[in-house]
Amino acid sequence: MEIVQLSRGMKQDVIEQIKRYFAAERDEAISDFQAENLLNFILATIGPAIYNQAIEDAYTVMNEKTEELFGLQKRSR
């Protein structure tokens, strides 16, 4: 599976969030390059699992909605 892709703007936002996290939680300043490498690692390693779970969740919701269609059937008298 290919790596999860983010838009340029979203990627930059996440990089800034990673940098803020390191500053706040670890009292460590990291560069854009380091934050981007961490982001790429996360996307490559856990991105597919998150994506697959999202697909399963969407399938469950769609399946439930499809089942609800049977409740809309008209009954013959």
C-alpha positions as a Markdown table, in Angstrom:
| # | Residue | x | y | z |
|---|---|---|---|---|
| 1 | Met | 0.0 | 0.0 | 0.0 |
| 2 | Glu | 1.3 | 3.4 | -0.8 |
| 3 | Ile | 2.0 | 6.0 | 1.9 |
| 4 | Val | -1.0 | 8.1 | 2.9 |
| 5 | Gln | -0.8 | 11.5 | 1.1 |
| 6 | Leu | -1.5 | 14.8 | 2.7 |
| 7 | Ser | -2.1 | 18.1 | 0.9 |
| 8 | Arg | 0.8 | 20.5 | 1.1 |
| 9 | Gly | -1.1 | 22.8 | 3.5 |
| 10 | Met | -2.2 | 19.9 | 5.7 |
| 11 | Lys | 1.3 | 18.5 | 5.8 |
| 12 | Gln | 2.7 | 21.9 | 6.8 |
| 13 | Asp | 0.1 | 22.2 | 9.5 |
| 14 | Val | 0.9 | 18.8 | 10.9 |
| 15 | Ile | 4.6 | 19.5 | 10.8 |
| 16 | Glu | 4.0 | 22.7 | 12.9 |
| 17 | Gln | 1.9 | 20.6 | 15.4 |
| 18 | Ile | 4.7 | 18.1 | 15.7 |
| 19 | Lys | 7.2 | 20.9 | 16.4 |
| 20 | Arg | 4.8 | 22.4 | 19.0 |
| 21 | Tyr | 4.4 | 19.0 | 20.6 |
| 22 | Phe | 8.1 | 18.4 | 21.0 |
| 23 | Ala | 8.5 | 21.9 | 22.4 |
| 24 | Ala | 5.7 | 21.6 | 24.9 |
| 25 | Glu | 6.0 | 17.9 | 25.9 |
| 26 | Arg | 9.7 | 17.2 | 25.5 |
| 27 | Asp | 11.2 | 20.7 | 25.9 |
| 28 | Glu | 13.0 | 20.0 | 22.6 |
| 29 | Ala | 13.2 | 22.2 | 19.5 |
| 30 | Ile | 13.1 | 20.2 | 16.3 |
| 31 | Ser | 13.5 | 21.4 | 12.7 |
| 32 | Asp | 11.0 | 21.2 | 9.9 |
| 33 | Phe | 13.1 | 18.5 | 8.4 |
| 34 | Gln | 13.1 | 16.4 | 11.6 |
| 35 | Ala | 9.3 | 16.9 | 12.0 |
| 36 | Glu | 8.7 | 16.0 | 8.4 |
| 37 | Asn | 10.8 | 12.8 | 8.7 |
| 38 | Leu | 8.8 | 11.8 | 11.8 |
| 39 | Leu | 5.5 | 12.6 | 10.0 |
| 40 | Asn | 6.6 | 10.4 | 7.0 |
| 41 | Phe | 7.6 | 7.6 | 9.3 |
| 42 | Ile | 4.2 | 7.8 | 11.1 |
| 43 | Leu | 2.3 | 7.9 | 7.8 |
| 44 | Ala | 4.2 | 4.9 | 6.4 |
| 45 | Thr | 4.0 | 2.8 | 9.6 |
| 46 | Ile | 0.6 | 3.5 | 11.1 |
| 47 | Gly | -1.1 | 5.4 | 8.3 |
| 48 | Pro | -2.3 | 2.2 | 6.5 |
| 49 | Ala | -3.8 | 0.8 | 9.8 |
| 50 | Ile | -5.7 | 4.0 | 10.4 |
| 51 | Tyr | -6.9 | 4.1 | 6.8 |
| 52 | Asn | -8.1 | 0.5 | 6.9 |
| 53 | Gln | -9.9 | 1.2 | 10.1 |
| 54 | Ala | -11.6 | 4.2 | 8.5 |
| 55 | Ile | -12.7 | 2.0 | 5.6 |
| 56 | Glu | -14.1 | -0.6 | 8.0 |
| 57 | Asp | -16.0 | 2.1 | 10.0 |
| 58 | Ala | -17.4 | 3.5 | 6.7 |
| 59 | Tyr | -18.5 | 0.1 | 5.6 |
| 60 | Thr | -20.2 | -0.6 | 8.9 |
| 61 | Val | -22.1 | 2.8 | 8.7 |
| 62 | Met | -23.1 | 2.2 | 5.1 |
| 63 | Asn | -24.2 | -1.4 | 5.8 |
| 64 | Glu | -26.4 | -0.1 | 8.7 |
| 65 | Lys | -27.9 | 2.6 | 6.5 |
| 66 | Thr | -28.5 | 0.0 | 3.7 |
| 67 | Glu | -30.3 | -2.2 | 6.2 |
| 68 | Glu | -32.5 | 0.7 | 7.3 |
| 69 | Leu | -33.8 | 0.8 | 3.7 |
| 70 | Phe | -35.8 | -2.4 | 4.4 |
| 71 | Gly | -37.7 | -0.5 | 7.1 |
| 72 | Leu | -39.0 | 1.9 | 4.4 |
| 73 | Gln | -40.7 | -0.9 | 2.4 |
| 74 | Lys | -44.5 | -0.6 | 2.0 |
| 75 | Arg | -46.5 | -3.5 | 3.2 |
| 76 | Ser | -49.3 | -5.0 | 1.1 |
| 77 | Arg | -52.7 | -5.2 | 2.8 |
